[in-house]
Amino acid sequence: MPRILGVDIPKEKKIEISLTYLYGIGRFTSNQLLKEAEIDPNRRAKDLSEEEIARITNTIQKSGKRFEGDLRRDISQNIKRLTDIGCWRGMRHKKGLPVRGQRTRTNARTRKGPRRKGMQIIKKDPIVKKAAPAPKRSEP
């Protein structure tokens, strides 16, 4: 498997698709990088030579954009900053609720997780209890 920026990319797929396995690279960016590196996007990743893989890696590093670890670190630092200052978005991140104004009365299951079972009402079979005989009072 070819490795680019420390990530194994699938060898059986076209290089255009394989590059999207890197965090922060989509189809559009992948095609831009391949055009700049002068590599045909329809070639399979297993058919690339070491020199071509090096060209792709150099093109990615020269692009000035952030990918993989740097991008993940930036995003987590931004979220941490929001939670530290205690703003609305930070509080929503902390509570695990939707951040961008979506409704939470229904839906929002992706952020909230699976439904928790509330207090379930379990119907019991009515058991007929015989009343104990009342004690007899003796009259003085």
Steps between C-alpha positions, in 0.01 A plus 500: 500500500633844415548733797440871475543722808511189719168363376460179301285570197310218325693362206212359296315832465573786264750746644233772477287306750790363704620849593164572664598255776723778634320719753418835343524393135184462295446427133551859386824548694619157388455592134674836550800331665525236227480763225778696669712184541429408133359156577201343326211475753371177340810295579484247779702570815687170464631608158672812632878503526690620807594818312132578426400440862781736605368762256151472648638531855708806406199660329288447811767650726556799270128577471503690830176337612471290811426129478496196730655559845540879474137545398371267773709687759373840382136391518537350848679816621219717364240290682706508820526881476122529465439280804760686708347842442155360576320633194175352371668278240753382756226404746318306227824313419551423867145366543514300179206680341466642146707816464355673197141568603336172412194393693539251782144417596496241225790369296860599595568132572847518349619747764285381789560128449242224516181557693520412865222295641302711743281381781302221348158424634468128543148373550483240769241229513233598748536269797187472700594508863258376752443750768609378840206471736476797729562419863183472702449758766378391827256734665567573865 
